[in-house]
């Protein structure tokens, strides 16, 4: 006798497809990172090889000490890149733990450093000392990668990209802001950008990265699953700011001032229209 066949409800089919799409997007992101980090690894290996040769040619201690220092620094950089890529590749499930978001930002930028340099993007960081956030680091890194790549694409001729980290004591959240100074998003499109399959992109850019309309929708789903919030503020011709609000891992002590003053608005873009939850 054959087993009983249970058909999935339409809602179950949608959820299953969303899960498959999320997995496919993760594999795509990994593929892009492998391409980027392969070039970076070649540069690191050349540094190690050249300084090893230098140390072998010269017998004096100062030259050899300098060679060892350069080799060690390059090796540590390679290890950080490897750990970040492996962290994305692992299926860590949905477990959350206290996470240093400043370290997460640095590790993510390390993966994209070559791409940002190639497209003449100047990355600025304003990372205040903040409490740890209670998050799944792997998932938040995927969100951050998506926002950073979107920001890079909005500045096809290069430009400035700002990342801010602050603590909103009143809401007891850590605020992470990714702000570009690119083309901006038209007001009529802004309310729709978190919808599934909605995209403002025409197709792949020079790097081969296009838009499927899945990225921001999945970013929102991940942040909301963390009991967090994501909002966007944008002005055409002046740029776009995404703000992530994530729960603090441990409540700060009642006594004493907060670590940093609350970030009231994402970088003060005139005519801002909050979107999202």
LUMKOLZA-247278 format. One record per atom (N, C-alpha, C): x, z, y; residue in one letter. Coordinates in steps of 0.001 Angstrom, whole numbers, padded with zeros to 6 digits, always signed. Layout:
XZYA ...
This chain:
+000841+000000-001198X +000000+000000+000000X +000876+000000+001248X +000463-000790+002192X +001211-000862+003434X +000945+000347+004293X +001898+000624+005176X +001738+001747+006080X +000710+001433+007154X +000214+002473+007762X -000766+002317+008833X -000054+001840+010085X -000578+000799+010685X +000036+000231+011890X -000706+000746+013118X +000015+001377+014004X -000581+001906+015227X -000123+001047+016409X -001041+000441+017085X -000698-000341+018266X -000491+000586+019452X +000513+000249+020248X +000769+001032+021450X -000273+000710+022507X -000654+001721+023237X -001561+001494+024357X -000821+000721+025450X -001541+000067+026367X -000868-000657+027458X +000104+000237+028229X -000298+001494+028478X +000577+002395+029222X +001842+002709+028434X +001692+002879+027106X +002860+003141+026268X +003797+001935+026228X +003199+000733+026215X +004015-000475+026231X +004796-000577+027544X +004135-000247+028640X +004806-000291+029947X +005978+000683+029976X +005744+001910+029470X +006811+002914+029464X +007968+002468+028573X +007648+001858+027430X +008701+001379+026530X +009516+000268+027186X +008828-000638+027874X +009528-001725+028569X +010402-001192+029700X +009895-000197+030435X +010688+000386+031514X +011957+001024+030970X +011826+001673+029801X +013000+002295+029191X +014009+001238+028767X +013512+000127+028203X +014415-000962+027804X +015096-001586+029016X +014338-001760+030108X +014909-002340+031314X +015963-001420+031920X +015702-000109+031886X +016672+000849+032411X +017971+000764+031613X +017848+000643+030298X +019037+000527+029445X +019781-000775+029741X +019027-001868+029920X +019653-003158+030221X +020383-003109+031559X +019763-002436+032542X +020405-002336+033849X +021693-001523+033763X +021667-000468+032949X +022866+000346+032771X +023987-000489+032149X +023655-001322+031160X +024664-002177+030534X +025210-003195+031524X +024328-003723+032380X +024772-004674+033401X +025752-004006+034354X +025412-002788+034801X +026298-002051+035701X +027641-001777+035044X +027613-001433+033749X +028863-001198+033028X +029705-002463+032946X +029023-003601+032710X +029741-004871+032652X +030427-005196+033964X +029730-004942+035078X +030324-005184+036391X +031518-004261+036630X +031380-002995+036211X +032463-002047+036411X +033684-002389+035568X +033450-002893+034350X +034581-003294+033499X +035377-004401+034184X +034658-005371+034774X +035345-006445+035486X +036145-005927+036662X +035551-005010+037422X +036228-004443+038596X +037420-003592+038190X +037207-002706+037213X +038266-001771+036853X +039396-002427+036063X +039133-003552+035417X +040216-004263+034721X +041288-004699+035708X +040857-005237+036847X +041823-005637+037888X +042566-004413+038416X +041844-003317+038624X +042476-002105+039127X +043499-001568+038125X +043159-001637+036844X +044100-001182+035819X +045359-002038+035796X +045205-003336+036003X +046382-004207+036061X +047315-003781+037185X +046716-003455+038350X +047536-002997+039482X +048251-001691+039149X +047532-000774+038498X +048133+000515+038134X +049268+000315+037130X +049037-000553+036142X +050076-000810+035145X +051319-001422+035780X +051123-002330+036734X +052277-002924+037413X +053052-001866+038183X +052336-000930+038805X +053001+000163+039510X +053828+000992+038546X +053241+001360+037404X +053946+002169+036410X +055181+001429+035878X +055001+000159+035541X +056117-000636+034995X +057243-000763+036005X +056895-001080+037257X +057937-001290+038279X +058721-000010+038570X +058013+001133+038650X +058730+002388+038920X +059505+002861+037700X +059033+002539+036494X +059808+002858+035292X +061117+002069+035286X +061046+000792+035665X +062259-000036+035740X +063212+000495+036808X +062613+000925+037949X +063431+001473+039031X +064193+002709+038552X +063483+003602+037836X +064115+004816+037327X +065196+004529+036310X +065024+003463+035533X +066023+003102+034531X +067258+002473+035173X +067058+001766+036287X +068187+001092+036954X +069065+002076+037723X +068423+003081+038313X +069159+004004+039186X +069313+005364+038515X +070553+005852+038521X +070848+007102+037834X +070720+008324+038742X +070660+008110+040054X +070637+009269+040956X +069292+009995+040863X +069334+011306+040965X +068148+012137+040796X +067042+011857+041817X +067346+011671+043114X +066260+011424+044085X +065433+010184+043742X +066096+009108+043336X +065375+007876+042997X +064528+008083+041752X +065096+008730+040754X +064350+008967+039522X +063161+009906+039764X +063373+010920+040606X +062282+011853+040905X +061131+011125+041596X +061486+010240+042543X +060455+009456+043222X +059716+008573+042219X +060458+007948+041292X +059847+007074+040285X +058881+007856+039401X +059300+009049+038967X +058416+009873+038134X +057153+010277+038894X +057295+010618+040176X +056138+011013+040984X +055143+009858+041098X +055642+008654+041330X +054770+007479+041462X +054090+007153+040126X +054834+007285+039050X +054273+007020+037717X +053174+008034+037400X +053421+009310+037711X +052430+010350+037456X +051174+010124+038292X +051339+009784+039568X +050182+009551+040436X +049348+008379+039935X +050013+007295+039535X +049299+006118+039029X +048584+006438+037721X +049226+007215+036859X +048613+007577+035582X +047377+008453+035791X +047468+009400+036715X +046311+010252+037016X +045148+009432+037560X +045458+008447+038376X +044414+007567+038915X +043747+006793+037776X +044545+006285+036852X +043998+005548+035714X +043099+006452+034867X +043511+007702+034692X +042717+008636+033895X +041371+008914+034556X +041350+009048+035886X +040098+009294+036600X +039138+008117+036446X +039687+006899+036548X +038851+005701+036390X +038273+005666+034974X +039128+005913+033985X +038678+005890+032591X +037574+006912+032358X +037759+008131+032855X +036765+009179+032657X +035438+008827+033308X +035485+008193+034491X +034246+007819+035172X +033488+006747+034393X +034214+005739+033911X +033567+004669+033155X +033016+005200+031836X +033789+006049+031156X +033317+006625+029898X +032103+007517+030126X +032095+008212+031256X +030954+009055+031579X +029684+008244+031728X +029785+007066+032338X +028626+006193+032473X +028216+005619+031129X +029192+005349+030280X +028894+004702+028999X +028225+005651+028018X +028557+006944+028118X +027979+007906+027179X +026492+008095+027438X +025770+008309+026388X +024355+008653+026518X +024260+010174+026544X +024198+010733+027742X +024208+012183+027885X +022820+012795+027812X +021806+011978+027628X +020451+012511+027631X +020025+012904+029032X +019088+013828+029104X +018535+014212+030405X +018998+015598+030828X +020027+016131+030176X +020496+017471+030515X +021021+017515+031943X +020710+018609+032635X +021190+018799+034004X +022059+020036+034059X +023016+020012+034953X +023923+021138+035100X +024408+021193+036547X +024896+022354+036993X +025442+022427+038355X +026538+021384+038543X +026395+020567+039578X +027278+019407+039762X +027834+019363+041179X +029122+019129+041278X +029803+018973+042564X +029576+017539+043047X +028679+017365+044013X +028342+016008+044454X +029487+015354+045225X +030321+016139+045891X +031469+015553+046598X +032408+014888+045590X +032639+015556+044478X +033491+014969+043427X +032827+013720+042845X +031506+013783+042682X +030773+012638+042148X +030896+011432+043089X +030813+011691+044400X +030973+010619+045389X +032369+010007+045273X +033393+010860+045207X +034774+010354+045122X +034991+009536+043850X +034473+010016+042728X +034639+009282+041469X +033925+007928+041512X +032751+007892+042150X +031994+006640+042234X +032699+005650+043150X +033205+006122+044274X +033930+005240+045200X +035207+004700+044552X +035817+005506+043685X +037012+005052+042981X +036703+003805+042155X +035524+003775+041533X +035135+002629+040714X +034881+001384+041561X +034462+001584+042808X +034084+000450+043668X +035144+000124+044721X +036280+000800+044671X +037264+000640+045736X +037725-000808+045901X +037999-001460+044781X +038477-002843+044865X +037411-003751+045463X +036146-003565+045036X +035068-004405+045543X +034868-004193+047044X +034909-002952+047485X +034731-002667+048915X +035852-003295+049736X +037079-003192+049240X +038204-003806+049949X +038077-005321+049992X +037664-005901+048879X +037535-007362+048798X +036554-007900+049821X +035444-007166+050030X +034414-007631+050960X +034521-006965+052329X +035702-006396+052605X +036035-005849+053926X +035041-004781+054373X +034707-003897+053462X +033821-002777+053781X +034688-001538+054045X +034520-000952+055217X +035247+000264+055583X +034377+001475+055251X +034786+002247+054265X +033997+003391+053810X +034440+004651+054546X +033481+005328+055168X +033757+006598+055835X +032976+007705+055128X +033623+008858+054976X +032978+009986+054305X +032881+011171+055261X +031710+011786+055271X +031499+013040+055980X +030897+014013+054961X +031767+014627+054187X +031321+015454+053076X +031509+016929+053426X +030425+017551+053876X +030473+018977+054187X +030555+019794+052902X +031027+021029+053022X +031033+021935+051869X +029591+022329+051575X +029121+022002+050386X +027719+022248+050025X +027649+022944+048669X +026518+023594+048378X +026355+024178+047039X +026277+023077+045986X +026510+023443+044747X +026345+022488+043656X +024865+022141+043495X +024602+020913+043066X +023232+020468+042830X +022926+020528+041337X +021680+020823+041004X +021269+020867+039600X +020789+019482+039195X +021700+018674+038648X +021384+017277+038348X +022064+016837+037058X +021654+015660+036596X +022366+014945+035549X +023350+014018+036275X +024624+014370+036223X +025627+013634+036994X +025668+012160+036671X +025487+011814+035404X +025512+010415+034986X +024401+009620+035665X +023204+010201+035715X +022067+009494+036318X +022218+009372+037832X +022689+010436+038477X +022866+010380+039931X +023976+009402+040297X +024992+009292+039444X +026046+008305+039701X +025486+006881+039630X +024566+006635+038703X +023951+005311+038614X +023161+005001+039889X +022436+006001+040393X +021692+005817+041648X +022654+005517+042792X +023725+006283+042870X +024695+006101+043949X +025360+004729+043875X +025714+004296+042668X +026299+002960+042508X +025338+001877+043010X +024063+002025+042659X +023062+001055+043089X +022979+001002+044610X +022919+002170+045250X +022803+002221+046712X +024052+001666+047388X +025228+001960+046837X +026472+001476+047438X +026604-000041+047315X +026212-000582+046164X +026274-002041+045985X +025265-002729+046908X +024063-002142+047027X +023070-002692+047958X +023615-002688+049389X +024274-001580+049771X +024828-001470+051118X +025896-002531+051341X +026757-002716+050353X +027799-003747+050467X +027188-005132+050642X +026115-005404+049874X +025480-006718+049958X +024798-006946+051302X +024401-005877+051977X +023724-006037+053271X +024714-006344+054390X +026009-006308+054079X +027046-006597+055074X +027940-007727+054554X +027421-008946+054493X +028171-010056+053888X +029472-010386+054623X +029570-010007+055891X +030800-010281+056645X +031659-009038+056794X +031369-008020+055989X +032116-006777+056083X +031467-005826+057079X +031983-004622+057147X +031430-003654+058090X +031689-002226+057656X +030938-001332+058262X +031130+000099+058057X +030060+000661+057139X +030486+001510+056200X +029561+002181+055292X +029854+003677+055366X +028833+004457+055653X +029001+005893+055836X +028289+006669+054734X +028992+007652+054157X +028399+008539+053152X +028477+009961+053694X +027315+010614+053770X +027259+011981+054294X +026703+012924+053235X +027238+014126+053235X +026774+015156+052321X +026538+016420+053127X +025340+016969+053018X +025016+018177+053761X +024065+019067+052985X +023887+020285+053494X +023000+021262+052846X +021855+021581+053783X +020628+021305+053354X +019435+021662+054109X +018977+023020+053587X +019329+024077+054330X +019057+025436+053871X +017559+025729+053839X +016819+025163+054788X +015375+025439+054844X +014670+024936+053588X +015052+023758+053134X +014424+023183+051943X +015188+023529+050669X +016361+024156+050823X +017221+024509+049692X +017562+023282+048850X +017980+022225+049533X +018379+020992+048856X +019724+020526+049405X +020415+019769+048577X +021613+019056+049018X +021179+017652+049414X +021599+017211+050597X +021208+015889+051095X +022409+014946+051026X +022214+013829+050360X +023239+012802+050240X +022722+011541+050922X +023431+011082+051949X +023003+009930+052738X +023981+008770+052536X +023437+007595+052226X +024223+006358+052165X +023706+005462+053277X +024545+005204+054257X +024122+004476+055455X +025008+003248+055679X +024398+002091+055773X +025157+000882+056089X +024813+000421+057497X +025640-000455+058021X +025406-001033+059349X +025236-002546+059182X +024318-002880+058268X +024115-004279+057909X +022870-004885+058512X +022250-005761+057737X +021149-006583+058248X +019860-005804+058460X +019692-004680+057765X +018448-003917+057890X +017318-004540+057099X +016210-003812+057010X +015043-004263+056246X +013857-004405+057201X +013187-005572+057223X +012032-005759+058105X +010947-004720+057860X +010245-004345+058926X +009239-003284+058845X +008142-003594+057832X +007778-004886+057676X +006701-005217+056741X +007154-005109+055283X +008465-005139+055037X +008986-005016+053670X +009311-003574+053301X +009584-002753+054308X +010054-001390+054072X +009139-000564+053165X +007802-000621+053338X +006944+000218+052485X +006937-000195+051013X +007499-001365+050686X +007390-001893+049321X +008679-001795+048508X +009774-001365+049132X +011065-001542+048456X +011234-000668+047220X +010421+000386+047062X +010519+001215+045864X +009560+000766+044767X +008846-000336+044998X +007918-000834+043992X +008671-001633+042927X +008214-001541+041690X +008841-002298+040607X +008741-003792+040864X +009841-004496+040597X +009926-005960+040693X +009856-006483+042122X +009874-005597+043119X +009901-006076+044504X +011358-006171+044927X +011737-007285+045537X +013112-007451+045991X +013149-008208+047306X +014120-007864+048135X +014333-008569+049396X +015449-009599+049265X +016040-009685+048049X +017179-010579+047857X +016729-011946+047385X +017433-012959+047850X +017094-014337+047483X +017662-014721+046126X +018755-014093+045737X +019408-014434+044466X +020813-013878+044460X +021637-014249+043471X +023004-013729+043385X +023811-014070+044634X +024677-013114+045042X +025566-013389+046165X +026901-013900+045621X +027935-013909+046473X +029222-014462+046069X +029833-013716+044883X +029456-012452+044722X +030005-011662+043613X +029207-011851+042334X +028115-012617+042410X +027279-012821+041233X +026189-011795+041086X +026107-010861+042036X +025091-009812+041969X +023882-010220+042794X +022749-010222+042151X +021519-010577+042842X +020586-009397+042891X +019296-009678+042819X +018335-008591+042831X +017206-008863+041853X +016877-007876+041052X +015777-008021+040091X +014550-007259+040559X +014708-006450+041612X +013611-005617+042044X +013475-004354+041225X +014398-004137+040283X +014311-002959+039415X +015120-001787+039955X +016150-002073+040728X +017099-001046+041124X +016502+000133+041851X +015860-000104+043000X +015357+001001+043808X +014183+001706+043148X +013388+000967+042391X +012285+001591+041667X +012816+002609+040667X +013871+002229+039944X +014456+003144+038972X +015184+004289+039658X +015803+004006+040810X +016437+005083+041575X +015396+006143+041940X +014247+005696+042410X +013183+006629+042785X +012718+007434+041573X +012549+006754+040429X +012097+007453+039225X +013094+008545+038817X +014389+008234+038905X +015415+009211+038526X +015395+010403+039471X +015317+010138+040771X +015340+011233+041747X +014091+012103+041608X +012939+011485+041421X +011710+012266+041289X +011717+013089+039995X +012340+012565+038940X +012447+013324+037697X +013318+014564+037880X +014181+014548+038890X +015009+015705+039232X +014291+016662+040187X +013002+016417+040428X +012252+017163+041444X +012895+017007+042823X +013446+015815+043030X +014050+015515+044317X +013234+014470+045052X +013771+014007+046179X +013088+012990+046979X +014089+011950+047467X +013600+010743+047663X +014412+009670+048238X +013615+009043+049377X +014281+008800+050494X +013598+008162+051617X +014524+007118+052222X +013937+006193+052953X +014718+005139+053583X +014310+005026+055038X +015282+004775+055884X +015068+004494+057300X +015873+003242+057622X +015243+002285+058299X +015942+001021+058526X +015477+000359+059807X +016394-000320+060466X +016087-001127+061648X +016791-002470+061486X +016050-003558+061633X +016631-004896+061484X +017788-005063+062469X +018909-005528+061935X +020083-005774+062761X +020942-004551+063007X +020459-003366+062609X +021234-002144+062857X +021593-001403+061582X +020916-001699+060491X +021311-001099+059229X +020239-000250+058577X +020632+000345+057464X +019709+001088+056621X +020359+002378+056149X +019556+003437+056079X +020035+004727+055568X +019106+005197+054447X +019692+005488+053293X +018957+006113+052191X +019376+007581+052127X +018391+008449+052029X +018662+009883+051920X +018124+010406+050591X +019013+011029+049809X +018621+011685+048567X +018582+013182+048819X +017483+013827+048423X +017372+015277+048513X +017290+015827+047095X +018290+016614+046722X +018402+017113+045343X +018444+018636+045337X +017820+019256+044334X +017726+020720+044314X +019082+021396+044152X +019246+022501+044888X +020458+023307+044782X +020461+024034+043436X +021636+024108+042809X +021732+024720+041484X +021469+026227+041541X +022074+026893+042502X +021888+028332+042653X +021540+028597+044103X +020497+029368+044333X +020086+029646+045698X +021196+030393+046431X +021464+029996+047682X +022471+030712+048466X +022039+032153+048698X +023007+033029+048897X +022694+034428+049178X +021885+034533+050456X +020982+035526+050500X +020103+035673+051656X +020894+035984+052905X +021951+036778+052772X +022738+037142+053947X +023709+036031+054290X +024008+035932+055595X +025005+034969+056035X +024409+033627+056363X +025106+032836+057184X +024598+031522+057601X +024695+030512+056482X +023960+029429+056619X +024031+028346+055645X +025384+027672+055744X +025738+026916+054716X +027045+026270+054670X +027211+025262+055785X +026160+024521+056070X +026238+023495+057099X +024859+023332+057717X +024811+022940+058968X +023522+022767+059641X +022728+021675+058959X +021397+021806+058897X +020571+020788+058245X +020760+019415+058871X +020727+018376+058032X +020786+017002+058512X +019371+016599+058882X +019080+016509+060181X +017704+016305+060625X +017234+014889+060381X +018020+013902+060783X +017641+012512+060569X +018833+011774+060019X +018599+010764+059180X +019722+010018+058611X +020372+009141+059653X +021305+009720+060422X +022202+008966+061280X +021545+008396+062523X +020364+008838+062865X +019774+008540+064154X +019538+007085+064439X +018876+006362+063544X +018536+004971+063813X +017245+004957+064624X +017218+004331+065810X +015980+004305+066595X +014860+003610+065837X +013665+004086+066037X +012504+003440+065438X +012413+003641+063947X +012912+004775+063456X +012909+005011+062023X +011503+005228+061502X +011242+004675+060341X +009942+004863+059677X +010187+005414+058297X +009944+006710+058076X +010182+007275+056741X +009331+006564+055690X +009935+006332+054558X +009226+005687+053448X +009516+006492+052202X +008559+006531+051303X +008751+007238+050045X +008149+008610+050121X +008337+009417+049125X +007721+010728+049063X +008261+011659+050124X 
